[in-house]
Structure formats: structure tokens, C-alpha cells
Amino acid sequence: MSFGSIILLFKQQIMKKILAFGGSSSKHSINKQLATYTANLFQNATVEILDLNDYEMPIYSIDKEKENGIHPLAIAFYDKISEADFLVVSMTEHNGAYSSAFKNILDWTSRYNNAVFQEKSMLLMATSPGARGGSSVLDISKNRFPRNGANVIATFSLPSFYENFDKENGITNKDLKKDLLQIINSIEL
Ligand SMILES: Cc1cc2nc3c(=O)[nH]c(=O)nc-3n(C[C@H](O)[C@H](O)[C@H](O)COP(=O)(O)O)c2cc1C
């Protein structure tokens, strides 16, 4: 084994693994952008970004489950969460609630194991182009996810995404960036 591979193996063993995703199937998801940016602000961690498109399944129904069992992509989603030490999730708001893409994954996975988030600690976020920054879906998720096994240790909403975030610099509003950094610094992975 080369010196480089030994270092890599060592790093993988001591570094915590953050799994991040946006609650959306949009190719340009602003929530995926925010989750990716935030996960990468943590020190001494490896980051994996999930794309919900990789977990697209037929719309959940009890009949489909009875006919074919639990969809394998729901098990794959559950297994990804198993591998993580910490979750950074930014929720998309559609009509005041979860996107259908996310809700479908949650429904399927909860049929495999209701504790979808497996007692993992989570930084739960939301953003939207509007001034409320996805606060409705953030509230819904904050109240619901613990019932699906999430340990939500902090929440953050980024209002008016396009005024407060740019692709190169991330959060551009100084006060909002300070708030997020304070949250991140308070989290021990
Ligand atoms: C069907 C639909 C419903 C929406 N409903 C809301 C809403 O209730 N509140 C809100 O702030 N934005 C709403 N929006 C705007 C989304 O916040 C915006 O499209 C955002 O980019 C979605 O997040 P994403 O880019 O991570 O998918 C809605 C958009 C769509 C397409």
C-alpha cells in the first residue's frame, strides 16, 4: 500500500462523514446548493452530496408495496443515511410543504424503517426565493423528522435566496453568514 493510500485510509477513519442533500429533484435546486455550501463549511469532515433524482420511485401506494415489496431505491436511500455521521438537509418548499420528490422518498423509506434518519444528528435548513425562506416546510420538517428518527440539533432558514447567495461566494449577506457560521461552530461532529 502506498503512503498516499495509507494517509487517505487514515483520514477516512478519523474524519466524520457528512451526508447532504436538498429536498428537491430540480437540477438547479437552490436547496441543494445551500446544503452543499453548508456541508463544505465544516472542518475535518468528508462530504457526500445526494441527488434525489437517484432515488426516483413510483408514487408510493400500499398496493404497489403489497405487489412488489419495498422499492430497492428506498433501501438504498436508508443505507446511505446509515453510512453518515451527520446530516445537512435543506428543504424545498412547494405549496407550503415538502416537494413531492422528497415526500415520496420519505414515504417509501418509512415503510422499510420508520426511523428513516436513524438517530443521526441533523442541521435542518430551508431556502426559497421569497422572504419567508421556506419557513413553512422548515417548521413541518422540524416537527416531523424527530418522529422519523432525526436528531435535529439546529435549524437555519435563508430568505430571498437570489439576493443573499451567489454560486462563487455562498451566503453574501454578512449577518446571515455570521448566523450560519455560529451554528456550524457550535456543532461538534
Ligand atoms: C409547485 C411549486 C410550489 C411552490 N410553492 C412555494 C411555497 O409554498 N413557498 C415558497 O417560498 N416557494 C414556493 N415555490 C418556489 C420555490 O421555493 C422555488 O421554486 C425554489 O427554487 C424551490 O427549491 P429548489 O430550487 O430547491 O427546488 C414553489 C415552486 C413550485 C414549482
The ligand as an ORCA input file, in Angstrom:
! r2SCAN-3c Opt
* xyz 0 1
  C     -45.094     23.805     -7.337
  C     -44.331     24.883     -6.633
  C     -44.804     25.362     -5.438
  C     -44.088     26.345     -4.756
  N     -44.517     26.761     -3.533
  C     -43.769     27.602     -2.809
  C     -44.131     27.940     -1.466
  O     -45.118     27.494     -0.939
  N     -43.336     28.778     -0.767
  C     -42.171     29.290     -1.320
  O     -41.460     30.021     -0.639
  N     -41.803     28.995     -2.585
  C     -42.559     28.156     -3.335
  N     -42.188     27.820     -4.603
  C     -40.942     28.392     -5.145
  C     -39.792     27.512     -4.719
  O     -39.368     27.890     -3.428
  C     -38.630     27.666     -5.711
  O     -39.038     27.091     -6.957
  C     -37.360     27.009     -5.220
  O     -36.340     27.179     -6.196
  C     -37.570     25.535     -4.927
  O     -36.447     24.987     -4.316
  P     -35.417     24.086     -5.140
  O     -34.731     25.025     -6.112
  O     -34.522     23.573     -4.076
  O     -36.191     23.030     -5.862
  C     -42.890     26.860     -5.316
  C     -42.443     26.368     -6.550
  C     -43.143     25.401     -7.190
  C     -42.614     24.867     -8.508
*
